[in-house]
Amino acid sequence: MTSSRIDRIAVCIGGILVITVGFLPAAAAEKGLSPAVLLLHKAPDNQQMAEVQIRVARKRLQSAWLIEDAADVPGLARPDKVCNPESRGANAVRVIEGLRSGTTLFFDKTDMEGAWGVLQGAIDSFLDAPCVLAGDPAGRSEVASGAVLLVRLYLLAGRPEAAADLGRRLLRIFDGDELASVDVPPEVTRFLQRVSEDTAAGAVPFEIALDGSQPGSMVLFDGRLLPAFPAKLRVARGSHQLTVITDAAARTLRVQVEGPGRILVDLGLSSSVRPGPLGSIVIEDPNVNPGDLERRLSMVTGRTILRLTGVGAAGPVEAWLAVQPSRQVPAEKVLRLEGVGVGPDGPVVAFVSGPLLRRKSWPWPFVTGAVAAGLLAAGIVLNVQSNQAVDDINAGVNRLDDWRSRRAGSIACYSLAALAGAATITLAILGRPAPEHVVLSPIPGGVAVGYYSSF
């Protein structure tokens, strides 16, 4: 192979690679998925059918959004059965009785192992729901005494890591005065002081704003009463609990603190919705305007709202892009599910997904377009070199072979670029993925899944 022919091939390949490398990252790079929640305007009539429909819709929608469960959505306080007025007293009694039993086993029966297990169970129950002793300073003092005893047992057993972990959890719920008011051995006092200093060093500023609170309600952050809002605190990184207790109910929000921040809790919005099937959210208040609630929900949570209609019924189920936090756009249908049937015993007989309007990425037009651009650039370069060879020939230099090879290479690159351009247009117009269809049919011992796609 002659050097001129090698040069010609190298120019073609080099042009393709340069242009393709420049185009592909933009075409192939996947954007970060924005978080979204599924909203139902009413509770489904058929719970079993609703769960299957939501599961299939959620799987399809996850290609375009990060679908979050209602429990993980910020700004919404969920009903708290442990701390509501009807059960809070009984739950508090169980915690106190467990602490007293553990204390008795340790001091009266010198049963360290038994005391350890009973105290651990009672303290864990309280730390999981510190709101059970809201407004009960005597009960909190008794819990603090039992918790300090458990820290002491950890230290006696040679487990300082477990003692430190328990100490950090206690210092989120009790302030220094509450722990100082109980009978604490000197070694435990010094240990908790070191844990307190380490915890304070890692604390970050955090602001809590509340919208829609009722007069006379108690607002607790990790069991501590917040007297006014917005509340500006310094808290440790990690998971916290914000609980609002009224005369009729209690609601709790799990707050994940990763650094300095602020959270707005909308109690009016929280009381208008409730958790639905498979992590969805259901509008509970029939008097609320659904459109206003969707916009409010998106603003408070910072999430895209995907509205599901027809859930729990035998008709089609549609998913609508209702509200985006970044911009206001008309509602857009993004998914349609059809073909639901329920057999005599309740299982789903068939489920067929309709056209997914928000289709998957189709990068091939970008690939062929980049190849066409690369070939065109290579053809231009070879054509310029061919013209230079003609000038040299006219000047008396023997470059006839170079002129022929570069001219032939230029024509070849132009021809291939035209073909690649035609392929680009074809793929862009006709080659997008066709709508998917998925069919689920029950068989003995399981479910058969069929898939087909058509142009």
C-alpha positions as CSV (number, residue, x, y, z in Angstrom):
1,M,0.0,0.0,0.0
2,T,1.5,3.4,-1.0
3,S,2.1,6.2,1.5
4,S,-0.4,8.4,-0.3
5,R,-3.1,5.8,0.0
6,I,-2.3,5.4,3.7
7,D,-2.5,9.2,4.2
8,R,-5.9,9.3,2.4
9,I,-7.3,6.5,4.7
10,A,-5.9,8.2,7.8
11,V,-7.5,11.5,6.9
12,C,-10.9,9.9,6.5
13,I,-10.7,7.9,9.7
14,G,-9.3,10.9,11.6
15,G,-12.1,13.2,10.4
16,I,-14.7,10.6,11.5
17,L,-13.1,10.2,15.0
18,V,-12.7,13.9,15.7
19,I,-16.2,14.8,14.8
20,T,-17.7,11.7,16.4
21,V,-15.8,12.1,19.7
22,G,-17.1,15.7,19.8
23,F,-20.8,14.7,19.2
24,L,-21.2,11.5,21.2
25,P,-20.8,12.8,24.7
26,A,-23.7,15.2,24.2
27,A,-25.8,12.5,22.6
28,A,-25.0,9.7,25.0
29,A,-24.7,11.5,28.3
30,E,-27.7,10.8,30.5
31,K,-29.2,13.6,32.5
32,G,-29.7,13.2,36.2
33,L,-33.2,12.1,36.9
34,S,-35.4,14.7,38.7
35,P,-37.3,13.4,41.8
36,A,-41.0,12.9,41.4
37,V,-44.0,11.6,43.4
38,L,-47.1,9.7,42.2
39,L,-50.4,11.4,43.1
40,L,-53.9,9.9,43.1
41,H,-56.9,12.2,43.2
42,K,-59.0,9.6,45.1
43,A,-58.4,6.4,46.9
44,P,-58.7,3.3,44.6
45,D,-61.7,1.1,44.9
46,N,-59.8,-2.1,44.1
47,Q,-56.6,-2.1,46.2
48,Q,-55.2,-5.3,44.6
49,M,-55.7,-4.0,41.1
50,A,-54.3,-0.6,42.1
51,E,-51.1,-2.1,43.4
52,V,-50.4,-3.9,40.1
53,Q,-51.2,-0.9,38.0
54,I,-49.0,1.4,40.1
55,R,-46.2,-1.1,40.0
56,V,-46.2,-1.3,36.2
57,A,-46.6,2.4,35.8
58,R,-43.8,3.2,38.2
59,K,-41.4,0.8,36.4
60,R,-42.1,2.6,33.1
61,L,-41.9,6.1,34.6
62,Q,-38.6,5.4,36.3
63,S,-36.8,5.8,32.9
64,A,-37.6,9.5,33.1
65,W,-37.9,10.3,36.8
66,L,-36.7,9.2,40.1
67,I,-39.9,8.1,41.7
68,E,-39.9,8.6,45.5
69,D,-42.1,7.0,48.2
70,A,-44.4,9.3,50.1
71,A,-42.5,8.5,53.3
72,D,-39.3,10.0,51.8
73,V,-40.9,13.2,50.6
74,P,-39.8,16.3,52.5
75,G,-42.2,18.8,53.9
76,L,-45.1,16.3,54.6
77,A,-45.9,15.1,58.1
78,R,-47.5,11.7,58.2
79,P,-50.1,10.5,60.7
80,D,-48.3,9.1,63.8
81,K,-50.3,6.3,65.4
82,V,-47.8,5.9,68.2
83,C,-48.0,9.5,69.4
84,N,-51.7,10.4,68.7
85,P,-53.7,11.3,71.8
86,E,-55.5,8.0,71.9
87,S,-52.4,5.8,72.2
88,R,-49.7,8.1,73.5
89,G,-50.5,7.5,77.1
90,A,-50.5,3.7,76.8
91,N,-47.2,3.8,74.9
92,A,-45.7,6.0,77.5
93,V,-46.8,3.6,80.3
94,R,-45.1,0.7,78.5
95,V,-41.8,2.6,78.3
96,I,-41.9,3.6,82.0
97,E,-42.8,0.1,83.1
98,G,-39.9,-1.4,81.1
99,L,-37.5,1.1,82.6
100,R,-38.7,0.3,86.1
101,S,-38.4,-3.4,85.5
102,G,-34.8,-3.0,84.2
103,T,-33.8,-0.8,87.2
104,T,-35.3,-3.4,89.6
105,L,-33.4,-6.2,87.9
106,F,-30.1,-4.3,88.3
107,F,-30.4,-2.8,91.8
108,D,-32.5,-5.4,93.6
109,K,-31.7,-8.7,91.9
110,T,-28.2,-7.8,90.6
111,D,-29.2,-9.4,87.2
112,M,-27.0,-7.4,84.9
113,E,-27.8,-9.4,81.7
114,G,-31.5,-9.3,82.4
115,A,-31.4,-5.5,83.2
116,W,-29.4,-4.9,80.1
117,G,-32.0,-6.5,77.8
118,V,-35.1,-4.9,79.4
119,L,-33.5,-1.4,79.6
120,Q,-32.4,-1.6,76.0
121,G,-35.9,-2.5,74.8
122,A,-37.5,0.3,76.7
123,I,-34.9,2.9,75.7
124,D,-35.1,1.9,72.0
125,S,-38.9,2.3,72.1
126,F,-38.6,5.8,73.6
127,L,-35.8,6.9,71.2
128,D,-37.9,5.7,68.2
129,A,-40.8,7.8,69.4
130,P,-39.8,10.4,72.0
131,C,-43.1,12.2,71.4
132,V,-44.8,9.6,73.7
133,L,-43.6,11.6,76.8
134,A,-44.5,15.1,75.3
135,G,-45.5,17.4,78.2
136,D,-44.4,14.9,80.9
137,P,-41.2,16.2,82.5
138,A,-41.4,13.5,85.3
139,G,-41.5,10.7,82.7
140,R,-38.6,12.2,80.7
141,S,-36.6,12.4,83.9
142,E,-37.2,8.7,84.6
143,V,-36.2,7.8,81.0
144,A,-33.0,9.9,81.4
145,S,-32.2,8.0,84.6
146,G,-32.7,4.6,83.0
147,A,-30.7,5.6,79.9
148,V,-27.8,6.8,82.0
149,L,-27.9,3.4,83.8
150,L,-27.7,1.7,80.4
151,V,-24.7,3.8,79.4
152,R,-23.1,2.7,82.6
153,L,-23.8,-1.0,81.9
154,Y,-22.1,-0.6,78.4
155,L,-19.0,0.9,80.0
156,L,-18.9,-1.8,82.7
157,A,-19.1,-4.4,79.9
158,G,-16.1,-2.8,78.1
159,R,-18.2,-1.5,75.2
160,P,-17.4,2.2,74.9
161,E,-18.5,2.4,71.2
162,A,-22.0,1.2,72.1
163,A,-22.1,3.6,75.1
164,A,-21.0,6.5,72.8
165,D,-23.6,5.7,70.2
166,L,-26.3,5.6,72.9
167,G,-24.9,8.9,74.4
168,R,-25.2,10.6,71.0
169,R,-28.8,9.5,70.6
170,L,-29.6,10.7,74.1
171,L,-28.1,14.1,73.6
172,R,-30.4,14.7,70.6
173,I,-33.4,14.3,72.9
174,F,-32.2,15.5,76.3
175,D,-30.4,18.7,77.0
176,G,-27.6,19.0,79.6
177,D,-29.9,20.1,82.4
178,E,-32.2,17.1,82.1
179,L,-29.3,14.7,82.2
180,A,-27.6,16.6,85.1
181,S,-30.8,16.4,87.2
182,V,-30.5,12.6,87.5
183,D,-28.1,10.6,89.7
184,V,-25.2,10.1,87.3
185,P,-21.9,8.4,88.4
186,P,-18.8,10.6,87.9
187,E,-17.3,8.3,85.2
188,V,-20.5,8.4,83.3
189,T,-20.7,12.2,83.6
190,R,-17.2,12.6,82.2
191,F,-17.9,10.2,79.4
192,L,-21.2,11.9,78.4
193,Q,-19.4,15.3,78.6
194,R,-16.8,14.1,76.0
195,V,-19.6,12.7,73.8
196,S,-21.5,16.1,74.1
197,E,-18.4,18.0,73.0
198,D,-17.9,15.8,70.0
199,T,-21.6,16.1,69.1
200,A,-21.6,19.9,69.4
201,A,-18.5,20.2,67.2
202,G,-20.2,18.5,64.4
203,A,-23.6,20.3,64.7
204,V,-24.9,22.5,61.8
205,P,-27.4,25.3,61.7
206,F,-30.9,24.3,60.7
207,E,-34.1,26.3,60.4
208,I,-37.6,24.9,60.7
209,A,-40.6,26.8,59.4
210,L,-44.2,25.8,60.0
211,D,-47.3,26.6,58.0
212,G,-50.8,25.9,59.2
213,S,-50.2,25.0,62.9
214,Q,-53.3,25.1,65.2
215,P,-53.5,27.1,68.4
216,G,-52.5,24.9,71.4
217,S,-50.6,22.3,69.4
218,M,-47.2,21.0,70.6
219,V,-44.3,20.9,68.1
220,L,-41.5,18.7,69.0
221,F,-38.1,18.2,67.4
222,D,-36.6,14.9,68.6
223,G,-38.9,15.1,71.6
224,R,-37.9,18.6,72.6
225,L,-40.6,21.3,72.6
226,L,-40.1,24.1,70.0
227,P,-41.7,27.3,71.5
228,A,-41.6,29.6,68.4
229,F,-41.2,29.6,64.6
230,P,-39.2,29.8,62.5
231,A,-37.0,27.8,64.9
232,K,-33.3,28.2,64.4
233,L,-31.3,25.3,65.9
234,R,-27.9,23.6,65.8
235,V,-28.4,19.9,65.2
236,A,-26.3,16.9,64.5
237,R,-26.2,15.4,61.0
238,G,-28.4,12.4,60.5
239,S,-32.1,11.5,61.0
240,H,-34.4,13.5,63.2
241,Q,-38.1,13.6,64.0
242,L,-40.4,16.6,63.8
243,T,-43.8,15.8,65.5
244,V,-46.9,18.0,65.7
245,I,-49.4,17.0,68.3
246,T,-52.9,18.5,68.5
247,D,-56.0,17.5,70.6
248,A,-57.2,15.2,67.8
249,A,-54.1,13.7,66.1
250,A,-50.3,13.6,65.8
251,R,-48.2,13.9,62.7
252,T,-44.5,13.1,62.3
253,L,-41.9,14.0,59.7
254,R,-38.6,12.3,59.3
255,V,-35.9,15.0,58.6
256,Q,-32.6,14.0,57.2
257,V,-29.9,16.6,58.0
258,E,-26.8,16.5,55.9
259,G,-25.6,20.0,56.4
260,P,-26.9,23.6,57.0
261,G,-30.4,23.9,55.7
262,R,-34.0,24.8,56.1
263,I,-37.3,22.9,55.9
264,L,-40.9,24.2,55.5
265,V,-43.5,21.9,56.9
266,D,-47.0,22.6,55.6
267,L,-49.5,21.1,58.1
268,G,-52.5,22.1,56.0
269,L,-51.2,20.3,53.0
270,S,-50.2,17.3,55.2
271,S,-53.7,16.9,56.5
272,S,-55.1,17.0,52.9
273,V,-53.2,14.0,51.7
274,R,-52.3,10.6,53.0
275,P,-50.0,7.7,51.9
276,G,-51.4,5.6,49.1
277,P,-50.6,2.2,47.6
278,L,-46.9,1.5,46.8
279,G,-45.5,4.8,48.0
280,S,-48.1,7.0,46.2
281,I,-49.9,10.0,47.7
282,V,-53.7,10.1,47.8
283,I,-55.8,13.3,48.1
284,E,-57.9,12.8,51.3
285,D,-59.8,16.1,51.5
286,P,-62.7,16.0,48.9
287,N,-63.1,19.8,49.2
288,V,-59.6,20.7,48.1
289,N,-58.9,21.9,44.5
290,P,-56.7,19.2,42.9
291,G,-54.8,21.6,40.7
292,D,-54.1,24.0,43.6
293,L,-53.0,21.0,45.7
294,E,-50.6,19.8,43.0
295,R,-48.9,23.1,42.7
296,R,-48.7,23.5,46.4
297,L,-47.3,20.0,46.8
298,S,-44.7,20.6,44.2
299,M,-43.6,23.9,45.8
300,V,-43.4,22.5,49.3
301,T,-41.6,19.2,48.4
302,G,-39.6,20.4,45.4
303,R,-40.7,17.4,43.5
304,T,-42.3,16.8,40.1
305,I,-46.0,15.7,40.5
306,L,-47.1,12.8,38.3
307,R,-50.9,12.4,38.4
308,L,-52.3,8.9,38.0
309,T,-55.9,8.5,36.8
310,G,-58.0,5.4,36.6
311,V,-56.1,3.5,39.2
312,G,-58.1,0.7,40.8
313,A,-60.6,0.4,38.0
314,A,-60.8,-1.8,34.9
315,G,-60.4,1.0,32.4
316,P,-57.2,2.6,31.2
317,V,-54.7,4.1,33.6
318,E,-53.0,7.3,32.5
319,A,-50.0,9.1,34.0
320,W,-49.9,12.9,33.5
321,L,-47.0,15.3,34.1
322,A,-49.0,17.7,36.3
323,V,-46.5,20.1,37.8
324,Q,-42.8,20.7,37.7
325,P,-41.1,22.7,40.4
326,S,-38.8,24.5,38.0
327,R,-41.4,25.7,35.5
328,Q,-45.1,25.9,34.8
329,V,-46.3,23.9,31.8
330,P,-49.7,22.5,30.8
331,A,-50.4,19.0,32.0
332,E,-48.9,16.4,29.6
333,K,-49.9,12.8,29.3
334,V,-46.8,10.7,29.4
335,L,-48.1,7.1,29.8
336,R,-51.2,5.1,29.1
337,L,-51.8,1.6,30.4
338,E,-54.6,-0.6,29.1
339,G,-56.0,-4.1,29.3
340,V,-56.6,-5.0,32.9
341,G,-58.6,-8.0,33.8
342,V,-59.2,-9.8,37.1
343,G,-60.1,-13.5,37.3
344,P,-62.5,-15.2,39.7
345,D,-59.8,-15.5,42.4
346,G,-58.5,-12.0,42.1
347,P,-55.2,-12.4,40.1
348,V,-54.4,-10.1,37.2
349,V,-55.1,-11.8,34.0
350,A,-53.6,-9.4,31.5
351,F,-51.9,-6.0,31.7
352,V,-50.9,-4.2,28.5
353,S,-49.0,-0.9,28.4
354,G,-49.9,1.6,25.8
355,P,-47.7,4.2,24.1
356,L,-45.1,5.7,26.4
357,L,-45.1,9.3,25.1
358,R,-41.8,10.1,26.8
359,R,-39.7,7.6,25.0
360,K,-36.3,6.3,25.7
361,S,-33.2,8.0,24.3
362,W,-32.5,7.3,20.6
363,P,-28.8,8.2,20.0
364,W,-28.3,6.6,16.6
365,P,-29.2,9.7,14.5
366,F,-26.5,11.6,16.5
367,V,-24.0,8.8,15.7
368,T,-24.7,8.7,12.0
369,G,-24.8,12.5,11.9
370,A,-21.4,12.7,13.5
371,V,-20.0,10.1,11.0
372,A,-21.5,12.2,8.1
373,A,-19.9,15.4,9.5
374,G,-16.5,13.6,9.9
375,L,-16.6,12.2,6.3
376,L,-17.5,15.6,4.9
377,A,-14.6,17.2,6.8
378,A,-12.3,14.5,5.5
379,G,-13.5,15.0,2.0
380,I,-12.9,18.8,2.2
381,V,-9.3,18.2,3.5
382,L,-8.6,15.7,0.7
383,N,-10.0,18.0,-1.9
384,V,-7.8,20.8,-0.8
385,Q,-4.8,18.5,-0.9
386,S,-5.8,17.4,-4.4
387,N,-6.0,21.0,-5.6
388,Q,-2.5,21.6,-4.1
389,A,-1.2,18.6,-6.1
390,V,-2.7,20.2,-9.3
391,D,-0.8,23.4,-8.6
392,D,2.4,21.4,-8.2
393,I,1.8,19.5,-11.4
394,N,1.2,22.8,-13.3
395,A,4.5,24.0,-11.9
396,G,6.3,20.9,-13.3
397,V,6.4,18.7,-10.3
398,N,5.5,15.0,-10.8
399,R,2.6,14.6,-8.4
400,L,0.1,12.9,-10.7
401,D,-0.4,9.8,-8.5
402,D,-1.0,12.0,-5.4
403,W,-3.6,14.0,-7.3
404,R,-5.4,10.9,-8.4
405,S,-5.4,9.2,-5.0
406,R,-6.5,12.3,-3.1
407,R,-9.2,13.1,-5.6
408,A,-10.5,9.6,-5.4
409,G,-10.4,9.8,-1.6
410,S,-12.3,13.1,-1.6
411,I,-15.0,11.7,-3.9
412,A,-15.3,8.6,-1.7
413,C,-15.6,10.6,1.5
414,Y,-18.2,12.9,-0.1
415,S,-20.2,9.9,-1.2
416,L,-20.1,8.2,2.2
417,A,-21.0,11.4,3.9
418,A,-24.1,11.7,1.7
419,L,-25.1,8.1,2.6
420,A,-24.5,8.8,6.3
421,G,-26.6,12.0,6.0
422,A,-29.4,10.1,4.4
423,A,-29.2,7.4,7.2
424,T,-29.4,10.2,9.8
425,I,-32.6,11.6,8.3
426,T,-34.1,8.1,8.1
427,L,-33.2,7.2,11.7
428,A,-34.4,10.5,13.0
429,I,-37.8,10.4,11.3
430,L,-38.6,6.7,11.0
431,G,-36.3,4.9,13.4
432,R,-37.4,5.9,16.9
433,P,-38.4,3.0,19.2
434,A,-42.0,1.9,18.7
435,P,-44.4,1.8,21.7
436,E,-43.8,-1.0,24.1
437,H,-46.4,-3.6,25.0
438,V,-46.1,-5.9,28.0
439,V,-48.5,-8.7,28.7
440,L,-48.7,-10.6,32.0
441,S,-50.8,-13.8,32.2
442,P,-51.0,-16.1,35.2
443,I,-49.8,-19.6,34.8
444,P,-49.7,-22.4,37.4
445,G,-47.0,-21.4,39.9
446,G,-46.2,-18.0,38.5
447,V,-46.8,-15.5,35.7
448,A,-45.8,-15.6,32.1
449,V,-44.5,-12.3,30.7
450,G,-44.6,-11.5,27.0
451,Y,-43.0,-8.5,25.2
452,Y,-43.4,-7.1,21.7
453,S,-42.6,-3.9,19.9
454,S,-43.5,-2.8,16.4
455,F,-42.7,0.1,14.1
